[in-house]
Amino acid sequence: MDQTTRTGAPPASRKLLVLAGVLLLLPLVGLLWVGSYARKEPVIGGFPFFIWYQFLWVFLCSAMTYAAHRLVLKARPHRPISEDGAGTGEREVER
């Protein structure tokens, strides 16, 4: 039985899921590669580069996380919710 027949929805788009994963990895690389921003110059508003670079990532991380979330929602097929609140793609417990 293929995934479309089993869940009633088409399979997830792997390209969009990979793109969402890349968006989530970018902040990790940008913040864990300390050598790229461990300096004082240029100073903006009295703050050294080290400080405002990290503060900038607060906004970049939230934007990338939101974009990744939207991509995952778009990539995954719609699974309608049944009357009991369980998604049709979820396994049913045998009683």
Contacts in CASP RR format, 6 or more apart in sequence:
PFRMAT RR
TARGET T0000
AUTHOR 0000-0000-0000
METHOD contacts of the structure
MODEL  1
MDQTTRTGAPPASRKLLVLAGVLLLLPLVGLLWVGSYARKEPVIGGFPFF
IWYQFLWVFLCSAMTYAAHRLVLKARPHRPISEDGAGTGEREVER
3 10 0 8 1.000
3 11 0 8 1.000
4 10 0 8 1.000
4 11 0 8 1.000
6 89 0 8 1.000
7 77 0 8 1.000
7 79 0 8 1.000
7 88 0 8 1.000
7 89 0 8 1.000
8 77 0 8 1.000
8 79 0 8 1.000
8 88 0 8 1.000
8 89 0 8 1.000
9 77 0 8 1.000
9 78 0 8 1.000
9 79 0 8 1.000
9 88 0 8 1.000
9 89 0 8 1.000
10 77 0 8 1.000
11 77 0 8 1.000
12 75 0 8 1.000
12 76 0 8 1.000
12 77 0 8 1.000
13 74 0 8 1.000
13 75 0 8 1.000
14 75 0 8 1.000
15 75 0 8 1.000
16 71 0 8 1.000
16 72 0 8 1.000
16 74 0 8 1.000
16 75 0 8 1.000
17 71 0 8 1.000
17 72 0 8 1.000
17 75 0 8 1.000
19 71 0 8 1.000
20 67 0 8 1.000
20 68 0 8 1.000
20 69 0 8 1.000
20 71 0 8 1.000
20 72 0 8 1.000
20 75 0 8 1.000
21 68 0 8 1.000
23 64 0 8 1.000
23 65 0 8 1.000
23 67 0 8 1.000
23 68 0 8 1.000
23 71 0 8 1.000
24 64 0 8 1.000
24 65 0 8 1.000
24 68 0 8 1.000
26 64 0 8 1.000
27 57 0 8 1.000
27 60 0 8 1.000
27 61 0 8 1.000
27 64 0 8 1.000
30 36 0 8 1.000
30 37 0 8 1.000
30 57 0 8 1.000
31 54 0 8 1.000
31 57 0 8 1.000
37 49 0 8 1.000
37 50 0 8 1.000
37 53 0 8 1.000
37 54 0 8 1.000
38 50 0 8 1.000
39 48 0 8 1.000
39 49 0 8 1.000
39 50 0 8 1.000
40 48 0 8 1.000
40 49 0 8 1.000
40 50 0 8 1.000
41 48 0 8 1.000
41 49 0 8 1.000
42 49 0 8 1.000
43 49 0 8 1.000
44 52 0 8 1.000
47 55 0 8 1.000
79 87 0 8 1.000
79 88 0 8 1.000
79 89 0 8 1.000
80 87 0 8 1.000
80 88 0 8 1.000
81 87 0 8 1.000
81 88 0 8 1.000
82 88 0 8 1.000
86 92 0 8 1.000
END
